[in-house]
Amino acid sequence: MIPLPRLKASGIGLAALALFLALAYWGYRTYAKSQLQKAVIELVKDSSDRLRAGLGIEAGAASVAKIDDLAQEVDKHVIELNRLSASSDRALVDAAEEYLLTIRQILRSLAASQRYRAQVMARDSALRDHMRGSSRRSRAWIDEAVRMKDRLEKDYFDYRLSAEALGRLLESLPEARKKLALHVGAAPLADETALRNASRRALESSKRMAEEMERMRQLAAVR
């Protein structure tokens, strides 16, 4: 038989070992969670900065390409996020993914709306020039006016879809922001006031385009 003192010592040794392993595991989990949070915050902050830059780009010849580049960088962040080991904090990674995906789609919709807006304006200008020659109206002139108006309507339809998508995404980002703020705080996230202002500007731009299209339809009415 093993003496009682030796059994007690063995039991104490096993308990100490179990405690050591538990503390080591807890320490590893804490370290892994800290490193994961640090990596996620970096991705979130850079994506937020790119969103702010994209929303600040005024429509112009090079604006679409610039915004597309920003969206591609955020897309890389989404891929990088999915490569991280999320076992230490799944909720953090899920909230970050929703936030980054929304930013990526905002930038894509912003680029698309500016692209189609430019096309609509170019079509509108061309059609106005054509309509100024209405004194020389002929069958060929009428046919061309109809074709030009149809192309304008198609581009406007595409613009309206992208503008509506942009509006919905801008409205949904504050909710994704709120979920992520529970894990990382507000510092690395997009400013709520800036998001509200961007949403307002998008709505106003869409309204102006709709009014302009209605005036163009009246001007281009071929009788």
N, C-alpha and C positions, 0 to 999 in steps of 0.2 A: 504493500500500500504506500501511496505517496503521502508523506507527512502533511498534516494540516497547514502548518506555516508555509510550506512550499506551494500548496494549492492556493492559499490566499495571495501569495506573492505572484503566482502565475495569473490569477484572476485580475489582480491590480495591474499587471503588465499588459494584459489584453485590453483592459478598459482604457489604459493610457494610450495604447496604440490606436484604439478605436477613436478616442478623442482627438488624437493627433491627426488621423486621417480625415476626420470630420472637419477640423479646423483648416486643414490644407485644402480640402475640397471647397469649403466656404471661401477661403482666400482666393482660390483660382477663379471661382464663379464671380466674385466681386471684381477681380482684376479684368476678367473677360468682359463683364458687363460695362466696366469703365472704358475699356478700349473700344468696344462696339459703339458706345454712346459718342465717344470722341470722333470716330470715323463717320458716323451718321451725321453729326452736327456739321462737320466740314462739308459733306455733300449737300446738306440742306442749306447751309449759308451760301455756298457758291451758286446753287440753283436760285435762291431768293434774289441774290445780286443780279443774276442774269435776267430774271423776270423783271426786276426794276429797270434794268437797262433796256430791255425790249419794249416795255410800256412807254419809255421815254423817247423812243425813236420816232421821229416825225415821218409821215408818209413822203416818199420820194423815190427817185430812180434806184437807189441802192438799199433802200430800207428793207425790202423783202429778203434779200440775200443775207443781210445782217441778222435779221430775226431768225431766219432759217438756221444760221450758224449757231445762234444761242440755243435753239431748240435741240440741235444735234448734240451740243455739249451736255445739256440736261439729260438727254437720252443715254449718253454714256454714264452719267451718274446713276441712272436707274439700273443699268446693267451692273455697275460696280456694287450698288446696294444689294442686288440679288446674289452677288458672289460672297457677301459677308456671311459669317456664321451667326445665325440669328438665335441660336438655342438659348443664349443667356438672357435675351429680352425680345421675344417674338412680337410683343405688342408695339414696342418702339419701331421695329423694322416695318411692321404693317402700316403704322401711322405715317412713317416717313415715305413709304412707297406710294401711298395714296396722295400725299402732298406733292411729291416729285412728278408723278404721272399727271396730276392736274396742271402743274406749271408747264410741263412739256406740251400738253394739249392746248393750253392758253397761247403759248408762243406759236404753235403750228396754226391755230385758228387766226391769230393776229396776222401772221404772214399771209395766209390765204385771203383774209378779208382785204388786206392792203393790195394784194395782187389783183384781185377781182375788181376792187374799187378803181384802180388805175385803168383797167381794161374798160370798165363802164364809162369812165370819164373820157377816154380816147374815142370810144364808139359814139358817145353823146356829142362830142365836138365834131366828129366826122358827119354825123347825121344832121346836125344843125347847119353845117356848111352845105350839105346836099339840099336841105329844105329851102335854103336861100335862093336856089335856082328854080323855085316853083313856077315862075313866070314862063319857063321853057318846058312846062310839063308835057310829057309824052308817055307812051306805054313803057318804054325802056326806063324812063326816069321814075315812074311809079313802081315798076318791078324792083328797081334798085333800092328805092326808099323802103319798100316792104322787107327786102332782104336785110338791109342795114338795121331796121327796127327789130327784126327777129333776132339778129345777133346781139343787139343791145339788151333785149329782154333775157336772153340766155345768160349773158354775163351778169346781169343784175340778179337773176335768180341764184346763181352761184355765190354772188356777193352776199345776198340776203341769208343764205344758209350758213355761210361761214361767220357772218356777223352775229346771227342768232346763237350759234354754237359758242362763240367768244363770250357773249353776254351770259349764257348759262354757266360757263366754266368760271368766269369771274365771280359770279354769285355763289358758286359752290366752294371756292377756295377758302373763304373764311371758316367754314365748318371743318375742312381738312386741317386748316391752321390751328384751330382750337384743339383738335384731337392730339396733334403733334406737340403743342405747347405744354400739354400735361407731362410730357417726357423730357423735353429739352428746354423749356422756357420760351419766352417770346423773342429773345435777343436775335437768334439767327433767322427768324421768320420774316416774311413779307409784311410790310406795314399795312395795317387794316385801313387806315385813312387813304393810303395810296391806292388800295384795291377798290375802295368805294369810288374814288375819283376816276379811276380807269373804267369802272363799270358805267359811271355816268357819261363819260366821254364817248364810250362805245355806243351807248343808247342814243346820244345826241347825233353822232355821226350817221347812224343807221336811219334816224328820222329825217335828217337832211337829205340823204340819198333817196329816200322814198318820195319826199316832196319834189326833188329834182326830176325823178323818173316820171312822176305824174305830170309835171309841166312838159316834159319831153313827149309824153304820149299824146298830149293835146296838140302840141306843135306838129307832131309827125302824123296826125290823123289824115289819111289820104282819102279824099272824097272823089 
